[in-house]
Amino acid sequence: MTAGNNANDPHEFPGDYRPRYGRIPVMQLQPQLDDNRFPSRASVGEVVPFQAVAYREGHDLIGAEIVLTSPEDVTERIRMRPGRPGLDEWVASAQVTAVGTWSWHVEAWADDFATWRHNAEIKVPAGIDVELMLEEGARVLERAAADADLSEAERDTLLRAALVARETTRAGQERLAAATTDVVLGLLAQHPVRSLVTASDTREIRVERERSGFSAWYELFPRSEGARRNPDGSWVSGTFRSAASRLDGVAAMGFDVVYLPPIHPIGRTNRKGPNNTLNAGPNDPGSPWAIGAAEGGHREVHPDLGTTDDFTAFVARAEELGLEVALDLALQATPDHPWVAEHPEWFTTLADGTIAYAENPPKKYQDIYPINFDNDRAGIYREVFETVEYWIGLGVHIFRVDNPHTKPLQFWEWLIHEVNARHPEVIFLAEAFTRPAVMQSLAKAGFQQSYSYFTWRNTREELEEFLTSVSHETSHFMRPNLFVNTPDILTEYLQHGGRAAYEARAVIAATATPNWGVYAGYELVENVARPGSEENIDNEKYEYKERDWAAREADGSSLAPLITKLNEIRHAHPALAQLRNFEVHDADYDQILTFSKHLSGAYTPTGIDDTIIVVVNLDTANTNIANVHLDLEKLGLPAASAFGVVDLLSGQRWTWRSSNYVRLDPGQAHVLHVQR
């Protein structure tokens, strides 16, 4: 029940100055970005934590709630609860369930009944102002009973309590008890007596489709799938049609997205040879990221892969299997790209008249010209937008963007806004291994997913810090995709840790955050590096790679069964579809990483809490023993309780408590489901 006008009403003030603070200060709203410059971000089904600071002068108590409005203009009120003691924090969580822009604000008010109850429970037992306190209580209860949202029975309950509070023939304690029964307190919790109601400014949350926040990616080169070597050493390229046969295996492992590197014609000028050498032979296919040849540019498919019809058939087959195709968007050109002849102004010309190559000193990419986005801004912006529209028309709704940090941030903000305004289902993944401020700015500008530093975080301390940061500090705008490897990244941990390293990293990536990915060959533990580099030897970027998937699965050496099990677990447990619920737990050995993902039953399909505990041995050479110490509050469990767990990887069952003994072989893990 609200008493009086909104306390923010400026007409109540004499003079010209209007205070910035409301009658009850409400500030420091979270989530918000850069002083509300951009909307915060979430995906369908995500549980969003809200926070504000609100207080009033003196000792009177206040209440607060989130007023959350969906894109369909349906408003829900969620009562907030006090946060950390002494900081005047108020917190609440709500699940967003539809794509679109949600708006929200906080309302705070003087909680007149709570204030009266606090004072009365001190004064009445002490015999201080007993009649005055009980009369005030009766009046507050009568105000509460006037709430139009109450039923007749609820109204009668409050009025009867007010009558008893005034019965001077009864003892003061008895009258106070009648005014504060559990039934009365329950009604007043749902229908508080509010005065001095103050509303904060409004904030927005941009909610995107579920796959933007929960997905498993598999990267493959279509030219390698079905490729075969001729007797003379030359190769016959795989095609979209032959690559389509690999989709069954990808889908069987439980992946949601199959990501293709660029599928366009590859230039011949300065084509790179095997292992990034400068001396390509006549049969070397070149890097797919060297886009553009006589056959066309960014809107054509490489003739070795087939036709546009072959590509759309590939997309259709993926959809039949429950997969989406993600396409690489690499905004660069070879010297042979039609853009170079038709629009030389789209590139940077050096003092000697030549066009600048792409560089990342000491690396130089002689087969690529970077785009200059400033010489003809309107022209290049329009060309890229129309190119993205072209592929959307062919069924592509996810784009993995190559090196977006080397293009103007303003361009990405514009492009993603323009595309999503017409196609809100389209997802952009930023492949940007760069400085934190740049990565975060790309996410704020619109990228729905981002590569991250995960591949280089390998110790327990590094992982705990990194995973906590992406799950809490930046989770209101940035969604990390934990790729375990890429064609360019084969870390020392993977090179030297063998199968155990591959298993440990897969478990962590698949369970710690909702988005993860692998590059083809991970399941075969391809871990031989080119000397002095972090890349696989015989890198698939520069040559064909022939793999016998069936043979490796038949002999039991493939990690496909583990990956399949991890993706099954992810889809069966809604706690793993959430980003912001990651919590670290302790173990008394520094090679044992322990974390949990807990989701309240209020947000699960069954109405039952879903809790996963993950324990991983990061040591790839030794079996390790440790005591794992759990914070049961973070698991939604009472302190000192015993509970059943089942290991979703092995099927074993145990009874666990706050402290538990574990013994894990190299790279092995428990993925435990708490039994309720």
SULZI-V278747 format. One record per pair of residues at least 4 apart in sequence whose ideal C-beta (glycine too) atoms are under 7 Angstrom apart, sorted by the first residue. I is the first residue (numbers start at 1). J is the second residue. If there is no record, write none. Layout:
I;J / I;J
//
This chain:
1;143 / 1;144 / 1;146 / 1;147 / 1;191 / 1;193 / 1;194 / 2;194 / 2;197 / 3;143 / 3;194 / 3;195 / 4;195 / 5;9 / 6;197 / 6;199 / 7;22 / 7;23 / 7;24 / 7;196 / 7;197 / 7;198 / 8;22 / 8;198 / 8;199 / 10;18 / 13;18 / 21;25 / 22;26 / 22;198 / 23;196 / 23;198 / 24;54 / 24;56 / 24;62 / 24;108 / 24;109 / 24;110 / 24;196 / 24;198 / 25;54 / 25;55 / 26;52 / 26;54 / 26;106 / 26;108 / 26;198 / 26;200 / 27;53 / 28;52 / 28;53 / 29;52 / 29;106 / 29;200 / 29;203 / 30;50 / 30;51 / 31;40 / 31;48 / 31;476 / 32;36 / 32;40 / 32;203 / 33;37 / 33;38 / 33;40 / 33;444 / 33;477 / 34;38 / 34;444 / 36;203 / 38;444 / 39;101 / 39;204 / 39;205 / 39;206 / 40;205 / 40;476 / 40;477 / 41;206 / 41;476 / 41;477 / 42;46 / 42;48 / 42;96 / 42;205 / 42;207 / 43;207 / 43;208 / 43;209 / 43;210 / 43;212 / 43;213 / 43;214 / 44;96 / 44;97 / 44;98 / 44;99 / 44;207 / 44;209 / 44;210 / 45;95 / 45;97 / 45;210 / 45;577 / 46;96 / 46;213 / 46;578 / 47;93 / 47;95 / 47;578 / 47;603 / 48;93 / 48;94 / 48;96 / 48;205 / 49;91 / 49;93 / 49;580 / 50;66 / 50;91 / 50;92 / 50;93 / 50;94 / 51;83 / 51;89 / 51;90 / 51;91 / 52;64 / 52;90 / 52;106 / 52;200 / 53;88 / 53;89 / 54;62 / 54;64 / 54;88 / 54;90 / 54;106 / 54;108 / 55;62 / 55;88 / 56;60 / 56;62 / 56;110 / 60;110 / 60;115 / 61;111 / 61;114 / 61;115 / 61;118 / 62;108 / 62;109 / 62;110 / 62;111 / 63;109 / 63;111 / 63;114 / 63;192 / 63;194 / 64;80 / 64;90 / 64;106 / 64;107 / 64;108 / 65;77 / 65;78 / 65;79 / 65;80 / 65;107 / 66;78 / 66;80 / 66;92 / 66;94 / 66;104 / 66;106 / 67;75 / 67;77 / 67;104 / 67;105 / 67;107 / 68;75 / 68;76 / 68;78 / 68;94 / 68;102 / 68;104 / 69;73 / 69;74 / 69;75 / 69;102 / 69;103 / 69;104 / 70;74 / 70;98 / 70;102 / 71;98 / 71;100 / 71;101 / 71;102 / 72;98 / 78;92 / 78;94 / 79;92 / 80;90 / 80;91 / 80;92 / 81;91 / 81;92 / 82;89 / 82;90 / 83;87 / 83;89 / 83;90 / 83;91 / 84;89 / 95;603 / 96;102 / 96;205 / 96;207 / 98;207 / 99;207 / 99;208 / 99;209 / 99;424 / 100;207 / 101;204 / 101;206 / 102;204 / 102;205 / 102;207 / 103;202 / 103;204 / 104;203 / 104;205 / 105;199 / 105;200 / 105;201 / 105;202 / 105;203 / 106;200 / 107;197 / 107;198 / 107;199 / 108;198 / 109;194 / 109;195 / 109;196 / 109;197 / 109;198 / 110;194 / 110;195 / 110;196 / 111;115 / 111;192 / 112;116 / 112;140 / 112;193 / 112;195 / 113;117 / 113;140 / 113;144 / 113;188 / 113;192 / 113;193 / 114;118 / 115;119 / 116;120 / 116;136 / 116;137 / 116;140 / 117;121 / 117;180 / 119;123 / 119;133 / 120;124 / 120;133 / 120;137 / 120;176 / 122;126 / 123;128 / 123;129 / 123;133 / 124;130 / 124;133 / 124;172 / 124;173 / 124;176 / 125;173 / 129;133 / 130;134 / 130;172 / 131;135 / 132;136 / 133;137 / 134;138 / 134;165 / 134;166 / 134;172 / 134;175 / 134;176 / 135;139 / 135;166 / 136;140 / 137;141 / 137;165 / 137;179 / 138;142 / 138;162 / 138;165 / 138;166 / 139;143 / 140;144 / 140;193 / 141;145 / 141;158 / 141;161 / 141;162 / 141;165 / 141;179 / 142;146 / 142;159 / 142;162 / 143;193 / 144;158 / 144;188 / 144;191 / 144;193 / 145;150 / 145;155 / 145;158 / 145;159 / 147;191 / 149;191 / 150;154 / 150;155 / 150;191 / 151;155 / 152;156 / 153;157 / 154;158 / 154;187 / 155;159 / 156;160 / 157;161 / 157;183 / 157;184 / 157;187 / 158;162 / 158;184 / 158;187 / 159;163 / 160;164 / 161;165 / 161;178 / 161;179 / 161;184 / 162;166 / 163;167 / 164;175 / 164;178 / 164;179 / 165;175 / 165;178 / 165;179 / 167;175 / 170;174 / 170;175 / 172;176 / 173;177 / 174;178 / 175;179 / 176;180 / 179;184 / 180;184 / 180;185 / 181;185 / 182;186 / 183;187 / 184;188 / 185;189 / 186;190 / 187;191 / 188;192 / 188;193 / 208;212 / 208;448 / 209;425 / 210;214 / 211;215 / 211;256 / 211;324 / 211;427 / 212;427 / 212;448 / 212;449 / 212;479 / 213;479 / 213;514 / 213;579 / 214;514 / 214;515 / 214;577 / 215;256 / 215;257 / 215;515 / 216;254 / 216;255 / 216;256 / 216;257 / 216;516 / 216;517 / 216;567 / 216;570 / 217;255 / 217;257 / 217;259 / 217;326 / 217;481 / 217;517 / 218;250 / 218;255 / 218;258 / 218;259 / 218;517 / 218;518 / 218;520 / 219;259 / 219;517 / 219;519 / 219;520 / 220;225 / 220;246 / 220;258 / 220;260 / 220;520 / 221;261 / 221;540 / 222;238 / 222;240 / 222;243 / 222;260 / 222;263 / 222;305 / 223;227 / 223;237 / 223;238 / 223;285 / 223;304 / 223;305 / 223;544 / 224;238 / 224;540 / 224;544 / 224;545 / 225;238 / 225;242 / 225;243 / 225;246 / 226;238 / 226;239 / 226;242 / 226;243 / 227;235 / 227;236 / 227;237 / 227;238 / 227;544 / 227;546 / 228;236 / 229;233 / 229;235 / 229;546 / 230;234 / 230;235 / 230;236 / 234;283 / 235;283 / 235;544 / 237;285 / 237;304 / 237;544 / 238;242 / 238;243 / 239;243 / 239;305 / 239;306 / 239;310 / 240;244 / 240;305 / 240;306 / 240;310 / 240;311 / 240;313 / 240;314 / 241;306 / 241;310 / 243;314 / 244;314 / 244;317 / 246;250 / 247;251 / 247;258 / 247;317 / 247;318 / 247;321 / 247;323 / 248;252 / 248;321 / 249;253 / 249;549 / 250;255 / 250;258 / 250;323 / 251;255 / 251;321 / 251;322 / 251;323 / 252;564 / 253;560 / 253;563 / 253;564 / 253;567 / 254;564 / 254;567 / 254;568 / 254;571 / 255;323 / 255;567 / 256;323 / 256;324 / 257;323 / 257;324 / 257;326 / 257;398 / 258;318 / 258;323 / 258;325 / 259;326 / 259;400 / 260;325 / 260;327 / 260;328 / 261;288 / 261;328 / 262;288 / 262;289 / 262;291 / 262;328 / 262;330 / 263;301 / 263;302 / 263;305 / 263;311 / 264;291 / 264;297 / 264;298 / 264;300 / 264;301 / 264;302 / 265;292 / 265;293 / 265;295 / 265;296 / 265;300 / 265;302 / 266;285 / 266;286 / 266;287 / 266;288 / 266;290 / 266;293 / 266;302 / 267;271 / 267;290 / 267;292 / 267;293 / 267;334 / 267;335 / 267;336 / 267;337 / 267;367 / 268;293 / 268;336 / 269;334 / 269;335 / 269;336 / 270;335 / 270;366 / 270;367 / 271;280 / 271;284 / 271;286 / 271;290 / 271;367 / 272;276 / 272;277 / 272;278 / 272;280 / 272;286 / 272;287 / 272;367 / 272;542 / 273;277 / 273;278 / 273;279 / 273;280 / 273;281 / 273;284 / 273;542 / 274;284 / 274;538 / 274;542 / 274;543 / 275;530 / 275;537 / 275;538 / 275;539 / 275;542 / 276;539 / 276;542 / 278;366 / 280;284 / 280;286 / 284;542 / 284;543 / 285;543 / 285;544 / 286;290 / 287;367 / 287;541 / 287;542 / 289;330 / 289;368 / 289;402 / 290;334 / 290;367 / 290;368 / 291;297 / 291;298 / 291;330 / 291;332 / 291;333 / 291;334 / 291;337 / 292;297 / 292;333 / 292;334 / 292;336 / 292;337 / 292;338 / 292;339 / 293;334 / 293;336 / 294;336 / 295;300 / 295;303 / 296;300 / 296;338 / 297;333 / 297;337 / 297;338 / 297;339 / 298;387 / 299;387 / 299;390 / 301;305 / 301;306 / 301;307 / 301;308 / 301;311 / 306;310 / 306;311 / 308;312 / 308;394 / 309;313 / 310;314 / 311;315 / 311;394 / 312;316 / 312;394 / 312;395 / 313;317 / 314;318 / 315;319 / 315;325 / 315;394 / 315;395 / 316;320 / 317;321 / 318;323 / 318;324 / 318;325 / 319;323 / 324;397 / 324;398 / 325;396 / 326;398 / 326;399 / 326;400 / 327;391 / 327;396 / 327;399 / 328;400 / 328;402 / 329;388 / 329;399 / 329;401 / 329;402 / 330;402 / 331;371 / 331;384 / 331;407 / 332;358 / 332;368 / 332;369 / 332;370 / 332;371 / 333;337 / 333;339 / 333;340 / 333;369 / 334;367 / 334;368 / 335;340 / 335;369 / 338;342 / 339;343 / 339;346 / 340;344 / 340;347 / 340;369 / 343;376 / 343;379 / 345;375 / 345;376 / 346;371 / 346;372 / 346;375 / 346;376 / 346;380 / 347;355 / 347;369 / 347;371 / 347;372 / 348;355 / 348;356 / 348;372 / 349;353 / 349;355 / 350;354 / 350;356 / 355;369 / 356;370 / 357;364 / 357;365 / 357;366 / 357;368 / 357;369 / 358;365 / 358;368 / 358;369 / 358;370 / 359;363 / 359;364 / 359;365 / 370;406 / 371;380 / 373;377 / 373;380 / 373;407 / 373;408 / 373;411 / 376;380 / 377;381 / 378;382 / 379;383 / 380;384 / 381;385 / 381;411 / 381;414 / 382;386 / 383;387 / 384;388 / 384;415 / 385;389 / 385;415 / 385;418 / 386;390 / 388;392 / 388;399 / 388;419 / 389;393 / 390;394 / 391;396 / 392;396 / 392;397 / 392;423 / 392;426 / 397;425 / 397;426 / 397;427 / 398;427 / 399;428 / 400;429 / 400;431 / 401;428 / 401;429 / 401;430 / 401;431 / 402;431 / 403;431 / 403;432 / 404;412 / 404;430 / 404;432 / 404;442 / 405;432 / 405;434 / 405;438 / 405;442 / 407;411 / 407;412 / 409;413 / 409;441 / 409;442 / 409;445 / 410;414 / 411;415 / 412;416 / 412;442 / 412;445 / 412;446 / 413;417 / 413;445 / 413;446 / 414;418 / 415;419 / 416;420 / 416;428 / 416;445 / 416;446 / 416;447 / 417;421 / 417;446 / 419;423 / 419;426 / 420;424 / 420;426 / 427;448 / 427;449 / 428;446 / 428;447 / 428;448 / 429;447 / 429;449 / 429;481 / 430;442 / 430;447 / 430;450 / 430;451 / 431;451 / 432;438 / 432;439 / 432;442 / 432;450 / 432;451 / 433;451 / 434;438 / 434;439 / 435;439 / 436;440 / 437;441 / 438;442 / 439;443 / 439;450 / 440;444 / 440;474 / 440;478 / 441;445 / 442;447 / 442;450 / 443;447 / 443;450 / 443;477 / 443;478 / 444;477 / 448;479 / 449;479 / 449;481 / 449;515 / 450;478 / 450;479 / 450;480 / 450;481 / 451;481 / 451;483 / 452;470 / 452;480 / 452;482 / 453;457 / 453;466 / 454;466 / 454;480 / 454;482 / 454;509 / 455;483 / 455;485 / 455;489 / 455;491 / 456;491 / 457;462 / 457;463 / 457;466 / 458;462 / 458;491 / 458;493 / 459;463 / 460;464 / 460;590 / 460;591 / 460;593 / 460;618 / 461;465 / 462;466 / 463;467 / 463;508 / 463;593 / 464;468 / 464;584 / 465;469 / 466;470 / 467;471 / 467;512 / 467;582 / 467;595 / 468;472 / 468;582 / 468;584 / 469;473 / 469;474 / 470;474 / 470;475 / 470;478 / 470;480 / 470;513 / 471;475 / 471;513 / 471;579 / 471;580 / 471;582 / 472;580 / 474;478 / 475;579 / 475;580 / 479;515 / 479;579 / 480;513 / 480;515 / 481;515 / 481;516 / 481;517 / 482;509 / 482;512 / 482;513 / 482;515 / 482;516 / 483;517 / 484;505 / 484;506 / 484;509 / 484;518 / 484;522 / 485;489 / 485;490 / 485;494 / 485;518 / 485;519 / 485;522 / 486;519 / 487;519 / 487;539 / 487;540 / 487;541 / 488;535 / 489;534 / 490;494 / 490;495 / 490;527 / 490;529 / 490;534 / 490;535 / 490;536 / 491;495 / 491;534 / 492;496 / 493;497 / 493;501 / 494;501 / 494;502 / 494;527 / 495;527 / 495;529 / 497;501 / 497;620 / 497;667 / 498;525 / 498;527 / 498;620 / 499;503 / 499;525 / 500;504 / 500;620 / 500;666 / 500;667 / 501;505 / 501;620 / 501;667 / 502;506 / 502;522 / 502;525 / 502;559 / 503;507 / 503;559 / 503;562 / 503;667 / 503;668 / 504;508 / 504;616 / 504;617 / 504;618 / 504;667 / 504;669 / 505;509 / 506;510 / 506;559 / 506;562 / 506;563 / 506;566 / 507;511 / 507;566 / 507;614 / 507;616 / 507;669 / 507;671 / 508;512 / 508;616 / 509;516 / 510;516 / 510;566 / 510;567 / 510;570 / 511;576 / 511;597 / 511;612 / 511;614 / 511;671 / 512;582 / 512;595 / 513;579 / 514;576 / 514;577 / 514;578 / 514;579 / 518;522 / 521;526 / 521;547 / 523;558 / 523;559 / 523;560 / 523;563 / 524;547 / 524;552 / 524;558 / 525;559 / 526;536 / 528;536 / 528;537 / 529;533 / 529;534 / 529;535 / 529;536 / 529;537 / 530;535 / 530;536 / 530;537 / 530;539 / 535;539 / 538;543 / 540;545 / 548;552 / 549;553 / 550;554 / 551;555 / 552;557 / 552;558 / 553;558 / 553;560 / 559;563 / 560;564 / 561;565 / 562;566 / 563;567 / 564;568 / 565;569 / 565;649 / 566;570 / 567;571 / 568;572 / 569;573 / 569;576 / 569;648 / 569;671 / 570;576 / 573;610 / 573;612 / 573;673 / 574;599 / 574;604 / 574;610 / 575;581 / 575;597 / 575;598 / 575;599 / 575;610 / 575;611 / 575;612 / 576;597 / 576;612 / 578;597 / 578;599 / 581;597 / 581;598 / 581;599 / 582;595 / 582;597 / 583;595 / 583;596 / 583;634 / 584;595 / 585;594 / 585;595 / 585;596 / 585;628 / 585;629 / 585;630 / 585;631 / 586;594 / 586;629 / 587;592 / 587;594 / 587;626 / 587;627 / 587;628 / 587;629 / 588;626 / 588;627 / 589;624 / 589;626 / 591;617 / 591;618 / 591;619 / 591;624 / 592;615 / 592;617 / 592;624 / 592;626 / 592;628 / 592;662 / 593;616 / 593;618 / 594;615 / 594;628 / 595;614 / 596;611 / 596;612 / 596;613 / 596;634 / 596;635 / 597;612 / 598;609 / 598;611 / 598;634 / 598;635 / 598;636 / 599;603 / 599;604 / 599;609 / 599;610 / 600;609 / 600;636 / 601;607 / 601;608 / 601;609 / 604;608 / 604;610 / 608;676 / 609;636 / 609;676 / 611;635 / 611;636 / 611;674 / 612;671 / 612;672 / 612;673 / 613;645 / 613;672 / 613;674 / 614;669 / 614;671 / 615;628 / 615;662 / 615;669 / 615;670 / 616;669 / 617;624 / 617;664 / 617;665 / 617;666 / 617;667 / 617;668 / 617;669 / 619;624 / 619;666 / 620;666 / 620;667 / 621;666 / 622;666 / 623;663 / 623;664 / 623;665 / 623;666 / 624;664 / 625;663 / 626;662 / 627;659 / 627;660 / 627;661 / 628;660 / 628;662 / 629;658 / 629;659 / 630;635 / 630;658 / 632;637 / 632;638 / 632;639 / 632;641 / 632;658 / 635;674 / 637;641 / 637;643 / 640;658 / 642;655 / 642;657 / 643;656 / 643;674 / 643;675 / 644;653 / 644;655 / 644;675 / 645;654 / 645;656 / 645;672 / 645;673 / 645;674 / 645;675 / 646;653 / 646;672 / 646;673 / 646;675 / 647;651 / 647;652 / 647;670 / 647;671 / 647;672 / 648;671 / 648;673 / 649;669 / 649;671 / 656;660 / 662;670 / 664;668 / 664;669
//
